[in-house]
Amino acid sequence: MNVHDVIRRPIITEKGLAAKDERRTLCFVVHPEATKTEVKEAVQKLFQVKVESVRTANFIGKQRRRGKRIGYRSDWKKAYVKLKAGEKMIEYVEKA
């Protein structure tokens, strides 16, 4: 897998930004079949930082309705990436 295939996009929410500021942890949506090692290597290569640890969580797509039609959202995977002490924090969003 390519680096950009592994890391799809950052998660920019209040909880994600709080983790970034308080615990030096970044949140990303990653490929559902990506391993922790692949996520670690992709972040290190893409942002030129050193990663201390990676935690992942799988989310099952929820059932959604539109009138009579019933469908499901896609399954997805989230990765929490903690940077080593002394590493420069990645700025992918401007604070308002």
N, C-alpha and C positions, 0 to 999 in steps of 0.2 A: 504494500500500500504506500501511496505517496504521502508526504507530510500533510498536505492540504486535504487528503482524503480522511486521514485519522482525525484531525481537529477540524470540526465543521464551523463552529462559531463560539464566541464567548457568551456566557450567560450574564446579562446585565440586569440584575434585579437588586432590590434593597438588601436582601440576604447575601447575595453574591458580592456586592460592594462592601458590606460590613465584614465579611470573611477576608476580603482582600486587604482592607485597612487594618484589622485587628490581628489576624492570624497569618498574614502573608500567604494566603491561599487563593488561587485562581480557579474559576469554574468554567468549564467548557462543555459543549455538546460534542460528543465524539462518535465515531463510527461504532455501531452496535457490536461488531466483531473485533474491535481493537482491544489489545491486551494492555495491562498497566505498563509493561516495558515499552511497547510501541508508543503509547501516549507520552511517556517520559522522554524518549528519544526525539519525538516530534516537537515537543515544547522546547527542549534544549537546542535543537537545530533551528527552529523557526525564530525564537526570541533571543538566542545566545545567552541563556541563563542556566544555572545549575539547579536541578530539582532534588529536593530532599525525599519526598514521598508522593505517591499517587493513590487516591482512593476512588473507586468507581461505584456507580449505582445504576441499576437497570430499571426502567420504567415501562410498564405495560400500557399500551394505548387504551384509552377509555372509550366506551360506547357513546356515540353522539347521534342525535336525531335532528332531522330537518323535515318537519311535517310527518308524512307517513314513512319516509325513508330512514333506515337505520344503518349507520356505518361505524367504523372504528378509526380513531386516530392512530398514527404510526407508533410503534414501539421505538424507544430511544434510550440512549445511555449518556449519563453525566459523569464527568471526571473532576475531582477536586485535586488540584496540583499545588503542593506546598513547596515554596522556594527555600533554598538554603539561606542561613543567616548571612547577612552582608551582601546579598544579591540585590541588584537594582530592580525595583518593582516595575512591572510592565504597565504602561498607561495606554489602555485601549479605549478609554472613555474619558471625556471631559466632565468634571463636576460642575453642576449648575449653580 
